[in-house]
């Protein structure tokens, strides 16, 4: 659940930046048909719905790229392993704000990083919020459905009832237009035309879907503002479609109908039905009265600009080139050890099984043995790692263990240097024979703490050189005598 929560948070941050960019772009589109402003919100929806995207040289998110964005596909403002990092940082993509949110540093001797607890609590609060808002929306929808059961059919897909005070579209599979009793014959054509545009454009599906996205990302206030602006653009573009169909001469009558209905209507909840008089009636009336049919060249340029902006908002910047990455992570293999992977998977906690598995995979493999998984002892100290292998057969297991003993000892000390809080490393063959190395034994053999060797590549090479020179049978006996 925590991985899902972090993925959603990263999508939410990315979509928040896109939403702010769309708000700014709407200012440029202020005098253009509102359908183009409405179209811009599709970029926000994609960012909220899909965690990955394509990369392109033309990306309007270049300025808010997180520092660790070196791979195509996704932004990670919050790293998925943030709970395992020594000094976790929330990188929100702006240089002056990278250290804005203070996060607790790790405690190497503890079995659980404080950041792990924070992420788990955050995911629990998030799931609770999603559940509450979803339940609330379902209850509101059910209550309205019950009110509409007594509506009477006026004509095709248009129903009348005295249980409502404003016209709206309601339904998913077979959307219907519901109107309150008492509407004048002059108002009805404008209302029906408006709601029919909603049905033709599938707005009755788009708005609830957008509301579901808001439920998933309920903690982001920028997105709630975006939802309101999207609803406003939806209604204004719908008004303009009616003006185009019925002619500019009906502007005053249409505006009067808007005002009349809005004065009698109640406040509809976000994600509710598509009500005729909802969403900033004053701005809609102003837009209706100022409406002029745009020329074909204005439409063409507006469409081109909208497509370019949506593409720029949807695309990720191209990943950083390998030459731009830190020198400490350059690809390098030394005496069978993949130093790049070792540095990438260095961890404070033995409980991070993905990192531990990555470390083992970056080390020399024993001869004629097949890996059979690892087990981690993390419930109480001493913390340990056990790496299991199967031999070719039971008769050969002891010989294979002896043949690979040097590899096991070297790998054990490397693991002790790269996993801060592990106390012992054990390698087993066919669950019958094993060798182990404790942290105390490693410190005796190396003359001190082995963890500083994992600081950089040069120190790791120095450690590997020392380990390759040892007579392990004699060294192990000396270490065991010391422990006794």
N, C-alpha and C positions, 0 to 999 in steps of 0.2 A: 504493500500500500504506500510505503514511503517513496518508492521509486516512481509510482504513478503520480503522487503528489508533487514531486520535484519536476516531473515532466510537465504537469499542468501549470506549475508556477513559471517555468521557462516560457511556455506558450503564452501565458498571461502577460509577462513582461514584454515579450516581443510584440504581441498584439497591442499592448498599451502604447508603445512607441509608434506603431503604425496608425493607431487611432488618433494620436496627437497630430501626426502628419496629415491625416485625412481632414481633421478639423481646420488645419491651416490651408489645405488645398481647397476646402469649401469656400474660403474667402475669395480665392481666385475665380471660383465658379459662381460667385454670388449673383451675377447678372445673366447667367446661362440657364438653360432648362434644368429643372431640378432632378430630372431622371439621371443626369450624369453624376450629380452629387450622391444620389442614391446608389448608383453603381459603384462608387468608390468604396462603400462599406463592405463590399464583397471581399476586399483584401483583408480587412479585419477579421471577417468570418473565417476565412481560410487559415489565418494565423491562429485563431482560437480552436480550430477543429483538427488541424494536421500538424504534428510536431516537427516534421521535416519539410524541406523545400529545395528547389533547384538553386544552383549557384549561377550568377551572371556578373559580368563586369559592370552592368548598370543596375546597381542596387541602392535604393535610397536609405538603407540601414547601415551604410558604411560608417557613419559617424557614431553609431552606438554598438559597434561590434565588441563583444567581450574579448578580453585579452587572450583567453584560452581557446578562441575559435580558430583552430588550425585544421579542422576537417569540414568537408562539405556536408550539407544536409541539415544540420541543426545548430541552434544557438544554445549555449549552456551558461547563462548568467549565474545559475546555481548549479555547481558540479554535482553529479549524482553520487560521488563519494565524499561529499562535504562533511558527512558525519564521521569520516575516518581521517580527516586532515588535521595536521598539527596546528596550523593557524588558518582556520576557515575564513574565507572572504566572500561576501556577496558582491560580485562584479556586475554592476548595472550598466556598464558600457560607456560611462561618462567619466573622464579622467579625474575631474574635480570632486566626484561623488563616490569614487570606488571604495573609500574607507568610511562612508557615511554611516553604515549600519554596523555597530560593534557586535562581534560574535565571540563567544567564549573559546579560549584556546584549549587544546587537548591536555589531558593529564596522563602522561605515559604509563604511570603505575596503575591506573584504574582499568577495569575491564571494559568500561563503557565510556565513550567520549560524551561529554555534556551536550555536544552538538547533535549526537544521535538522539538523545532524549528530546531535544527541541524539535527536530524534524518529525519525530514520531508524534509528539503532541500537536504539532501543526497539521499533520495529516489527519489526526483524529478530529480536530476542530473543523477542518475543511469538509470531511465526510459528513459530520453532523450538520453543518450549514447547508450542504447540498440536500440532505434528506429533509430538513425542515422546510426549505423553500420549495422543494418538489412537492411535498405533501400539501403545503399551503396552496400552490397553484392548482393541484388536482381538486382540492376541496372547493376553491372558487369556481373552477370550471364546472364541477358537478352541481353546485348551487345554481349557477346560471342555466344549466341544461334543464334543471327541474322547473325553473320559471318559464321556460320556453315551450314546455310540453303542451300547454293549453293554447298556443298560438294557432290562428286560423289561416288557411291558405287564401290569399288574395288573387294571385295569378302565378304563373310559372316561377317557382323558387322564391317567391316573395310572400312572407308571412306577416301577419299583424297581431299584436298583443298589447294588452294594457298593463303588462308587468314590467315594461321598460320605458325609458324616457328619451332614448336616442336610437337612431337606426344603426345597424351594424351587420357585418357578415359573421356567421357562426357555423362551425362544422369543418371536418377535415376531409372526409371522403366525398360527401355531397354537400358542399357549402350552400347555405341559404341566406337570403337577405331578410332580416327582421326589422320591422318598422313599428313605432309606437302608434297607438290610435290617436286620431285628431289631427293628422298632418293635412295641410291644405293641398289642393290640386296643383297650385303653383310650385310648391316646394318638392313635391314627390318626384318629378322627372329628374331634377338635379341629384337628389339623393340616390335614386336607383342607378343613374348613370355612374355616379361615383363608386358605388359598391360593386357594380358590374366590372368596372376597371380592376378593382381589387381581385375579383374572382378570376378574370382573364389573365392577370399577371401572377397568379398563385400567391398573392400576399397573405392569404389565409393560412398558408403553410410556412411561408418565410418568417412571419413574425413570431409564431410559437417556437420555431426552430431557433431563432435568435434568442428568445427568452430562455430556452434550455441551455444555450451556451452561457448566458449570464448567470444561470444557476450554478453551472460548473465553475465559473470564475467569479463567484459572488463577492469575493474579498477585494476586488479591484475597482475602486470608485471611478477611474477613468473610463472603464468599460460601461458602467451604468450611464454615465453622461453620453457616451457614444450611442448607447441604445436609444436614448431619448432623441438625440439628433437624427439617428437613422429613421426613427418613426416619423419625425417631422419631415424629413426628405421624402419618405414614402408617401405621406399624405399630400404634400405639395406637388409632387410629380403626378399623383393621381388627379388632383385638381386641374393641373395643366392639361392632362389628357382629355378631361371633360371639356375644358375650354376649346381645345383644338377640334373636338368632335362637334360641339354645339355652336361654336362661333363666338367671337369676342363680344358680340352685342349682348350676351347673357351675363357678362361679368358682374354687373350690379345686382341682378336678381340672385345669382349664385352666391355672392358675398352676403347678401341679406339672409339667405337660407342658412348659411354657415353660422351667422351670428344668432339667428333665432333658435337653431337647434342646440348650439353650445350653451345658451342661457338656460335651457331646460334640462340639459343632460347632467348626469352625475359623473364623478371622476372614475374612469375605468382603470383597473389595475394594470400594471405593466404585464405584457404577454397576454392580455385579454383579447376580446374580439376587436375587429376593425371598425370602430365607431366613427360615424360621419363627422361628428363635431369634436373629435379629440385632437390633441397635440398642437398647442400654441395657436389658437384660433386667430388671435390678432395678427400674427405673422402670416398666416395663411390668407386672411382677407386682404392684407396689403399686397401679397404676392398675386392674388387673383386680379385685383384692380389694376396692377401694373403689368399684367400679362400681355405680351405681344407675340404673335406667331414668329418664331425664329426663321431666318433664311436658311437655305440649304447649305451654304458655305459655313455658317455658324455651327450648324449641326455636325458637319463633317469634321471641323477643327475640334469641336468639343469632344466628339467621340474619340478622335485620335489622342487627344490629351488625356482623356480618362483611361484609355487602354494602356498608354505609356505609364501613367502613374500607378495603376493597379499592378502592372508587371514589376515596376520598380519597388513597390511595397511588398510584393509577394516573394521576390527573389532574395536569396542570401548573397552577401559579398563572396567573391571567390576566396577560397581558403588561403591562409598565409603560405608562402613558399617555404620549402624545407630550409633554405639558406637563411630565412628570417627567424627560425626557431633558435632557442638557446643552445649554445655550443655544448652544454652538458648533456643534451639529449640526442646528439648526433649518433647515427647508427654505428655501432662498433662491437665486434665480437673479440673476446680475449680469452685464450686458453679454453675455449668451449663455452664461455659464459657470454650471454647476450647482454652487454652492459646497458644498452638502451632500455630493454624491458625491465632489467633489475632496478634501474633508477625510476622508471615509471610506476613500478609496483611496490616500491618501498613503503612500508606502512607502520603506524604506531601500534596497531592492534592485531593480535592473532585471530580475533573474531572476524576480520575482513577476509572471508574465504576466497573472494575473487582475486584479491591482491596476493594472497598466499599461493593460490594456484598459479597465478602469473609468474611469481618468483620461481616456483619449482619448474615450470615449463621453460624458463630461461637459463637453466643450469644443465651441465653435462648429464647425459642419460647413462644409467648403468648398462653394462653389456649383458645381452641375452635375457633381460628381464622386462616384463610387461607391467605397466602401471595399473593399479587397481584402486585408485582413489586415495583421498586423504581424510583424516579425521582430526578434529580440533577439540582440545580441552580448554574450555573458556568459562566454565561455571565457577570455578574457584582456583586459587593458586595452589601449586605451580601450574601456569598455563603451558600447554604443549601442543606440538604438531606431530602427527604420525603419518608417514608416507608409506603406503602399502604397495608391494610388488608381488607378482606371481612368477615363479621359476618355470623352466621347461618341464620339469617333473620333480616329484618329492625327493628322489634319490640325488638329484643334482643341486637342490636348493642350498645345501650347506656350502658346496663348492662355489656356487654363484655368489653367495653372500661374501665369502672370503675374497673372491676375485674383485668384487666391487667395493670392498671395505674402504679403500682410500677415497673413492668418489663420494661415498656416503659421508665420511668425516669432513671432507672439504665442503660439501654442500650444506652440511649441518651448521658449520661455523659461518658460512655465508648467510644462511637463513637467520642465525642468531644476530648477525650484524644488521640485517635489513628489516627485522621485525622487532620493534622496540620492547614490547612487553612479554615476549615469549621466554619461557624458562628452560625448555628442553625440546630437542628434536630427535625423533626416532624413525628409523627406516626398518621395515619388516619385509621378509621374503617368505611367501606362502604362509604367513602368520605363524611360522615355526622358528625362524631365526631372525634376530634383530640386532642392530647396533644403535646406540644413542649417544647424544652429546648434550650435557647440561651447560647452562650459561657459566656456572662456576668453573667447570672444566675448561671451557673455551677461554675464559679470562686467565686461567693458569697457563695455558699453552701459549697465549699471545702476550702475556705479561700485562694485562689490563683489559678494560672494557673494549669489546670488539665493535660496538655501534659507531664510534667515530670513523671507522673505515668506510662506512657507507655514505659519507658526506659528499664525495665527488668521485669522478672517474679515476683520478690518479691514486687516491687512497685505496680504492677498490682493487686496482691493478697491483698495488703493493701488497695487499692482503692475499690475493691469489698467488703471487710469487712466493710468499712465505709458506702458504699451505702446500704448494707443489714440492717444496723441499723437505717436508717433514717425513721422518720414519714414524708412521702412525702407530704401529704396535707399541713402540717404546714410549712415545708421547702419551698415548692413552693410559698405559700402565702408570706412568708418573702422575698423571692427573688423578687417577683413581686412588693411588696411595695417599695423595694430598687430601682428597675428600674424606678418606677414612680417618 
